[in-house]
Amino acid sequence: MDREGTLLKGAVLVIAATFLFALADALGKHLAALYTTMLILAARYTVNLALVAAVMVPRHGAALWRTRRTGLVILRGLCLAMASITMLLALRIMPVAETVAIIYITPVLLMLASGPVLGERVSTAGWVAAALGFSGVLLIARPGGGLDPWGVALALANATLATGYHLLTRILTRTETTMALMVHTALVGAVVFLMLVPLLGAGPLPGPVDAALMLALGALATLGHLMFTSAYREAPAAVLAPVNYLHVAFATVLGWLVFGQLPDLYGFAGMGAIAAAGLLAAWKAARVRPSGPA
């Protein structure tokens, strides 16, 4: 396949992945209003682990379970598990579009954290991106805007935890395989939530339809991540970064269609500022180091 075809394939995979992520967000919001967070996430991560193992064990075998820095691998999985909790809790009390937009401050936080953690210098463009991103969050979460302050705090906590997850990913990809990291992330999440359900209580149990929706949530998230990983094997991160923000667009449309929630003009302006900040951070990162798989 020529370069243009490869880049197009990567873009299509990201479009499909972000659509699946937005569907999972909307489905998660629906389920979070009815069931406990731990029960939903136990189902999601169990499906995640089963699907990832089914796809990868036949191809990679025992190599999937071998890690060199196991402690950091587990910490990375715990960061994502905690991020999943904050995301569902935020979606329970926040519109889908605004929640997803706020978590896209993560590329800016990652860029700022890369200085003290990885020794990378933050350029002028980086500080401009940070100012843009935080201005966008303030526009979305402004007083009088109608958003629950706890929901905003949970979305920002999600972005912070996701930053830790991505920092650990960048550190661990030097010694661990992508496939082993994916399996251990699913394993840590499944173990954590299957332990927490009996400890904290399962709450009301779903009927057949909602049980199927919980399983579908796990399948959507898993397939989306597999597509996302595949996309970054086809095209550089700098090329795909703009396509990632279709997640916000899809979330906005689904939030309107399913829940009748649509951001106001200030909300849309804030979402645009966060997107611009993320794109500027991605452009800066692409200039600092070669792009590679996520």
PEJOJO-V36159 format. One record per backbone hydrogen bond with DSSP energy under -1.0 kcal/mol. CO is the residue of the C=O (numbers start at 1). NH is the residue of the N-H. Records with the same first field share a line. If there is no record, write none. Layout:
CO = NH ; NH
//
This chain:
2 = 6
3 = 7
4 = 8
5 = 9
6 = 10
7 = 11
8 = 12
9 = 13
10 = 14
11 = 15
12 = 16
13 = 17
14 = 18
15 = 19
16 = 20
17 = 21
18 = 22
19 = 23
20 = 24
21 = 25
22 = 26
23 = 27
24 = 28
25 = 29
26 = 30
27 = 31
28 = 32
31 = 34 ; 35
36 = 40
37 = 41
38 = 42
39 = 43
40 = 44
41 = 45
42 = 46
43 = 47
44 = 48
45 = 49
46 = 50
47 = 51
48 = 52
49 = 53
50 = 54
51 = 55
52 = 56
53 = 57
56 = 60
57 = 61
60 = 63
61 = 64
62 = 65
69 = 73
70 = 74
71 = 75
72 = 76
73 = 77
74 = 78
75 = 79
76 = 80
77 = 81
78 = 82
79 = 83
80 = 84
81 = 85
82 = 86
83 = 87
84 = 88
85 = 89
86 = 90
87 = 91
88 = 92
90 = 94
95 = 99
96 = 100
97 = 101
98 = 102
99 = 103
102 = 105
103 = 106
105 = 109
106 = 110
107 = 111
108 = 112
109 = 113
110 = 114
113 = 117
114 = 118 ; 120
115 = 119
123 = 127
124 = 128
125 = 129
126 = 130
127 = 131
128 = 132
129 = 133
130 = 134
131 = 135
132 = 136
133 = 137
134 = 138
135 = 139
136 = 140
137 = 141
142 = 145
148 = 152
149 = 153
150 = 154
151 = 155
152 = 156
153 = 157
154 = 158
155 = 159
156 = 160
157 = 161
158 = 162
159 = 163
160 = 164
161 = 165
162 = 166
163 = 167
164 = 168
165 = 169
166 = 170
167 = 171
168 = 172
169 = 173
172 = 175 ; 176
177 = 181
178 = 182
179 = 183
180 = 184
181 = 185
182 = 186
183 = 187
184 = 188
185 = 189
186 = 190
187 = 191
188 = 192
189 = 193
190 = 194
191 = 195
192 = 196
193 = 197
195 = 199
196 = 200
197 = 201
207 = 211
208 = 212
209 = 213
210 = 214
211 = 215
212 = 216
213 = 217
214 = 218
215 = 219
216 = 220
217 = 221
218 = 222
219 = 223
220 = 224
221 = 225
222 = 226
223 = 227
224 = 228
225 = 229
226 = 230
227 = 231
228 = 232
230 = 233
231 = 234 ; 235
236 = 240
237 = 241
240 = 244
243 = 246
244 = 247
245 = 249
246 = 250
247 = 251
248 = 252
249 = 253
250 = 254
251 = 255
252 = 256
253 = 257
254 = 258
255 = 259 ; 261
264 = 268
265 = 269
266 = 270
267 = 271
268 = 272
269 = 273
270 = 274
271 = 275
272 = 276
273 = 277
274 = 278
275 = 279
276 = 280
277 = 281
278 = 282
279 = 283
280 = 284
281 = 285
282 = 286
283 = 287
284 = 288
285 = 289
//
